Amino acid sequence: MMLPSAAMDAFSAPTRDFAERAKSRLSQTPPDQLDAAVSLDELASQYGDHRMAADIATVLADKPFRAAAVLIPVVAHEHPTFLLTQRSSDLSSHSGQVAFPGGRIDEGDADPATAAIREGEEEIGLRREFVSMLGYLDPYLSGTGFRIVPVVALVTPGFILTLNPREVTDAFEVPLDFLMSPANHARHSGEWKGVTRSYYAMPYGERYIWGVTAGIIHRLYERLYT
């Protein structure tokens, strides 16, 4: 559900500030043609892994994408946090990585928000009555061929999580102040399929937030705070 403006008075000033920025600067309608191919020239105006590794653009150009959605759950504590997961090492893609709840958009999903909220329930047991949508961030094009729609939502505290061990091994929270600070948005590099590529990374304690998840977080910072 969308968050009514009147409900904001119940939250702390930092939470209200984030929610107001999100509602005013993010799209309230989902993007369309999520599976459409993009030319090499068009990729320059879109956001994704290719922004940090130019060779990925040639891999993605002129090919159809697979539509996916992730939920960006911001927990409305006095000092708000992002709720993240640690993916199972048994998964076929992005195994063991830090991620947002999410996955492919199914035919039965009315829109990307429906898919993202469903995935939050399936992966970590985050019940939808605790979730209020704030808006859609720009789609993120992953090097693996997904067009990912990030759905930003405010989560009311009091939820109890039940993890699906086939998909995630842990769920944890990171302060919003930490992830929305550009000082913590490092650029790291590593080898992937024999090629050295750059990516965003935001190490937090024992957690290594990087790749697509860090790229989406960085884009959210750009949209809300620059």
URBELWO-V298615 format. One record per pair of residues at least 6 apart in sequence whose C-alpha atoms are under 8 Angstrom apart, sorted by sequence separation. I is the first residue (numbers start at 0). GAP is how many residues later the second one is. If there is no record, write none. Layout:
BEGIN
i:I gap:GAP
i:I gap:GAP
END
This chain:
BEGIN
i:49 gap:6
i:73 gap:6
i:74 gap:6
i:88 gap:6
i:89 gap:6
i:104 gap:6
i:108 gap:6
i:119 gap:6
i:120 gap:6
i:139 gap:6
i:140 gap:6
i:141 gap:6
i:162 gap:6
i:177 gap:6
i:178 gap:6
i:189 gap:6
i:190 gap:6
i:201 gap:6
i:202 gap:6
i:8 gap:7
i:43 gap:7
i:48 gap:7
i:49 gap:7
i:73 gap:7
i:74 gap:7
i:86 gap:7
i:87 gap:7
i:88 gap:7
i:104 gap:7
i:119 gap:7
i:120 gap:7
i:139 gap:7
i:140 gap:7
i:162 gap:7
i:188 gap:7
i:189 gap:7
i:200 gap:7
i:201 gap:7
i:202 gap:7
i:7 gap:8
i:73 gap:8
i:74 gap:8
i:86 gap:8
i:87 gap:8
i:138 gap:8
i:139 gap:8
i:162 gap:8
i:188 gap:8
i:189 gap:8
i:200 gap:8
i:201 gap:8
i:72 gap:9
i:73 gap:9
i:86 gap:9
i:87 gap:9
i:105 gap:9
i:138 gap:9
i:139 gap:9
i:188 gap:9
i:200 gap:9
i:71 gap:10
i:72 gap:10
i:85 gap:10
i:86 gap:10
i:104 gap:10
i:117 gap:10
i:138 gap:10
i:139 gap:10
i:187 gap:10
i:188 gap:10
i:199 gap:10
i:200 gap:10
i:7 gap:11
i:71 gap:11
i:72 gap:11
i:85 gap:11
i:86 gap:11
i:103 gap:11
i:116 gap:11
i:137 gap:11
i:138 gap:11
i:186 gap:11
i:187 gap:11
i:198 gap:11
i:199 gap:11
i:85 gap:12
i:86 gap:12
i:102 gap:12
i:136 gap:12
i:137 gap:12
i:186 gap:12
i:187 gap:12
i:198 gap:12
i:201 gap:12
i:84 gap:13
i:85 gap:13
i:101 gap:13
i:102 gap:13
i:135 gap:13
i:136 gap:13
i:186 gap:13
i:187 gap:13
i:200 gap:13
i:42 gap:14
i:83 gap:14
i:84 gap:14
i:101 gap:14
i:116 gap:14
i:135 gap:14
i:136 gap:14
i:185 gap:14
i:186 gap:14
i:199 gap:14
i:83 gap:15
i:84 gap:15
i:100 gap:15
i:135 gap:15
i:136 gap:15
i:184 gap:15
i:185 gap:15
i:199 gap:15
i:83 gap:16
i:84 gap:16
i:102 gap:16
i:134 gap:16
i:135 gap:16
i:184 gap:16
i:185 gap:16
i:198 gap:16
i:39 gap:17
i:82 gap:17
i:83 gap:17
i:101 gap:17
i:133 gap:17
i:134 gap:17
i:184 gap:17
i:39 gap:18
i:42 gap:18
i:100 gap:18
i:101 gap:18
i:132 gap:18
i:133 gap:18
i:134 gap:18
i:183 gap:18
i:199 gap:18
i:100 gap:19
i:132 gap:19
i:133 gap:19
i:183 gap:19
i:112 gap:20
i:132 gap:20
i:133 gap:20
i:39 gap:21
i:131 gap:21
i:132 gap:21
i:37 gap:22
i:38 gap:22
i:39 gap:22
i:100 gap:22
i:130 gap:22
i:131 gap:22
i:37 gap:23
i:38 gap:23
i:100 gap:23
i:130 gap:23
i:131 gap:23
i:178 gap:23
i:36 gap:24
i:37 gap:24
i:130 gap:24
i:36 gap:25
i:37 gap:25
i:129 gap:25
i:130 gap:25
i:36 gap:26
i:37 gap:26
i:129 gap:26
i:35 gap:27
i:36 gap:27
i:129 gap:27
i:35 gap:28
i:36 gap:28
i:71 gap:28
i:34 gap:29
i:35 gap:29
i:70 gap:29
i:71 gap:29
i:129 gap:29
i:184 gap:29
i:34 gap:30
i:69 gap:30
i:70 gap:30
i:173 gap:30
i:33 gap:31
i:34 gap:31
i:69 gap:31
i:70 gap:31
i:33 gap:32
i:34 gap:32
i:69 gap:32
i:126 gap:32
i:33 gap:33
i:68 gap:33
i:69 gap:33
i:125 gap:33
i:184 gap:33
i:67 gap:34
i:68 gap:34
i:125 gap:34
i:67 gap:35
i:68 gap:35
i:115 gap:35
i:124 gap:35
i:125 gap:35
i:67 gap:36
i:68 gap:36
i:124 gap:36
i:125 gap:36
i:181 gap:36
i:66 gap:37
i:67 gap:37
i:111 gap:37
i:123 gap:37
i:124 gap:37
i:179 gap:37
i:65 gap:38
i:66 gap:38
i:112 gap:38
i:123 gap:38
i:124 gap:38
i:178 gap:38
i:179 gap:38
i:111 gap:39
i:123 gap:39
i:124 gap:39
i:181 gap:39
i:122 gap:40
i:123 gap:40
i:180 gap:40
i:122 gap:41
i:179 gap:41
i:70 gap:42
i:121 gap:42
i:68 gap:43
i:67 gap:44
i:68 gap:44
i:122 gap:44
i:123 gap:44
i:69 gap:45
i:70 gap:45
i:122 gap:45
i:179 gap:45
i:68 gap:46
i:69 gap:46
i:70 gap:46
i:68 gap:47
i:123 gap:47
i:70 gap:48
i:69 gap:49
i:70 gap:49
i:72 gap:58
i:14 gap:61
i:14 gap:62
i:14 gap:63
i:11 gap:64
i:13 gap:64
i:14 gap:64
i:10 gap:65
i:11 gap:65
i:12 gap:65
i:13 gap:65
i:14 gap:65
i:10 gap:66
i:11 gap:66
i:13 gap:66
i:149 gap:66
i:10 gap:67
i:11 gap:67
i:141 gap:70
i:90 gap:75
i:89 gap:76
i:90 gap:76
i:139 gap:76
i:87 gap:77
i:89 gap:77
i:67 gap:78
i:69 gap:78
i:71 gap:78
i:73 gap:78
i:75 gap:78
i:87 gap:78
i:65 gap:79
i:66 gap:79
i:67 gap:79
i:68 gap:79
i:69 gap:79
i:70 gap:79
i:71 gap:79
i:72 gap:79
i:73 gap:79
i:74 gap:79
i:75 gap:79
i:76 gap:79
i:87 gap:79
i:64 gap:80
i:65 gap:80
i:66 gap:80
i:67 gap:80
i:68 gap:80
i:69 gap:80
i:70 gap:80
i:71 gap:80
i:72 gap:80
i:73 gap:80
i:74 gap:80
i:75 gap:80
i:76 gap:80
i:86 gap:80
i:87 gap:80
i:29 gap:81
i:63 gap:81
i:64 gap:81
i:65 gap:81
i:66 gap:81
i:67 gap:81
i:68 gap:81
i:69 gap:81
i:70 gap:81
i:71 gap:81
i:72 gap:81
i:73 gap:81
i:74 gap:81
i:75 gap:81
i:86 gap:81
i:87 gap:81
i:29 gap:82
i:64 gap:82
i:66 gap:82
i:68 gap:82
i:70 gap:82
i:72 gap:82
i:74 gap:82
i:85 gap:82
i:86 gap:82
i:59 gap:83
i:84 gap:83
i:85 gap:83
i:86 gap:83
i:136 gap:83
i:58 gap:84
i:84 gap:84
i:85 gap:84
i:59 gap:85
i:84 gap:85
i:85 gap:85
i:84 gap:86
i:55 gap:87
i:83 gap:87
i:84 gap:87
i:82 gap:88
i:83 gap:88
i:82 gap:89
i:83 gap:89
i:82 gap:90
i:83 gap:90
i:46 gap:91
i:47 gap:91
i:48 gap:91
i:49 gap:91
i:81 gap:91
i:82 gap:91
i:46 gap:92
i:47 gap:92
i:48 gap:92
i:49 gap:92
i:80 gap:92
i:81 gap:92
i:45 gap:93
i:46 gap:93
i:47 gap:93
i:48 gap:93
i:49 gap:93
i:80 gap:93
i:81 gap:93
i:45 gap:94
i:46 gap:94
i:47 gap:94
i:48 gap:94
i:80 gap:94
i:81 gap:94
i:45 gap:95
i:47 gap:95
i:79 gap:95
i:80 gap:95
i:78 gap:96
i:79 gap:96
i:80 gap:96
i:78 gap:97
i:79 gap:97
i:73 gap:102
i:27 gap:106
i:28 gap:106
i:29 gap:106
i:27 gap:107
i:28 gap:107
i:25 gap:108
i:26 gap:108
i:27 gap:108
i:30 gap:108
i:25 gap:109
i:26 gap:109
i:97 gap:109
i:25 gap:110
i:26 gap:110
i:97 gap:110
i:98 gap:110
i:22 gap:111
i:25 gap:111
i:96 gap:111
i:97 gap:111
i:21 gap:112
i:22 gap:112
i:34 gap:112
i:96 gap:112
i:97 gap:112
i:21 gap:113
i:33 gap:113
i:99 gap:113
i:98 gap:114
i:18 gap:115
i:97 gap:115
i:30 gap:118
i:2 gap:129
i:0 gap:130
i:1 gap:130
i:2 gap:130
i:21 gap:130
i:0 gap:131
i:1 gap:131
i:2 gap:131
i:0 gap:132
i:1 gap:132
i:18 gap:135
i:52 gap:144
i:51 gap:145
i:52 gap:145
i:51 gap:146
i:52 gap:146
i:51 gap:147
i:48 gap:150
i:2 gap:151
i:48 gap:162
i:48 gap:163
i:47 gap:164
i:48 gap:166
i:47 gap:167
i:25 gap:197
i:24 gap:198
i:24 gap:199
i:21 gap:202
i:20 gap:203
END
